[in-house]
Amino acid sequence: MPLEWDSYDYYIQLGRTDMRKKAYTLSLLVENEMELSPFDRSVFLFCSRTKRILKIIVWGGNGFWEMTKRLEGKGTFAWPGSTEDALKTSLDDIKLLLKGADPWRRLTVLHLQKVS
């Protein structure tokens, strides 16, 4: 049965994570540091110190899916700098992130007012 990615919540662990950690150790980070349940319909993302390796864990009912993407060449992943940005993560943001874009670099919306 395929995962229905749009029905999941997405969470990002701020800062850097030791990429030697595997899914069960990462799930402990989810519980202890993020104060979330790794067994919910949620996707959790972690990034390395160099921002060149990304790990994702998802509970699959009877075990964890653990996915890794390692960038080759000179690129790095964009990573949110604040808890507020990390909490506003959507599936579209994740897709942009995996394509190499920076979903947290948003243009400021100006609210112009007429001066009399």
Secondary structure by P-SEA (a helix, b strand, c coil): cccccccbbbbbbcccccccccaaaaaaaaaccccccccccbbbbbbcccccbbbbbbbcccccbbbbbbbcccbbbbbbccaaaaaaccaaaaaaaaaccccccccccccccccc
